[in-house]
Amino acid sequence: MTRLVVVAEDDRHIARLVELALEPLGLAVERLADGLAALERLGRAPPPDLVVLDLTLPGLGGLEVLGRLRGEGPARAVPVLVLSARGDAQRRAALEAGATEYLSKPFDVEQLAALAARLLAAGPAPAAAAERAP
């Protein structure tokens, strides 16, 4: 079964770069350009295997998306890799809100791919695995 990564990034060039980094890992990528679309998608089952989330999204910011995502729903236990050009305060805020990892922009494509592979290898948290069971 192909694993799915939801990429919530409003800059289409960065979103495409993320997609190009993840495709060689055999991952399907679903790109979304705003926070409201991301929250709607993440509220539906089945959850993705990984979320790559920008903090500066139109409609609903990434921290708000992350906070709501961690509250409840099918994707609450899915690993979230935050990408942002913001500083250390935002890094701390993202990790406190439930981000699994944080990668600063500009980022190294190989580092992004390695982080994604590591997060996927760890597998979903027990709550996410239960959501996927038939």
C-alpha positions, 0 to 999 in steps of 0.5 A: 500500500502506498503511504500518503503525505499531506503537504500544507504549504502555500508557496507552490515552489516549496510545495513542489520541492517537498513533493520532489523530495518525497516521491523517490521514497515511494510516497504519494503526496497530496498538496494543500495551499491553505490551513482551512483545506488542510484542517478539512482534509485531516479531519477525514479518514483515512488519515495520512501517514505523515503531515508536512505543515507550514506555519504561515498558511492563509485562512488558518495558520499552521499552529492553529491547524496543529492545535486542532489536529492534536485535539481529536479526529482521525489524524491526531496521532499522525507525525507532523513535520513543521517547515517554517522560516520563523525563528526559535520562538516559533520552533518552540511553539510548534513543538509544544503544540504537538509537532513531531519535528521542525525543519527551518526554511530554507531546508536541505532536500536530503535532510527533509527526505531523511526526516520523513523516512525516519518519521514514517519508519517509526510508524503511527502512534497506537491511536492512528493504527487503531483508526486504520484497522478494518 
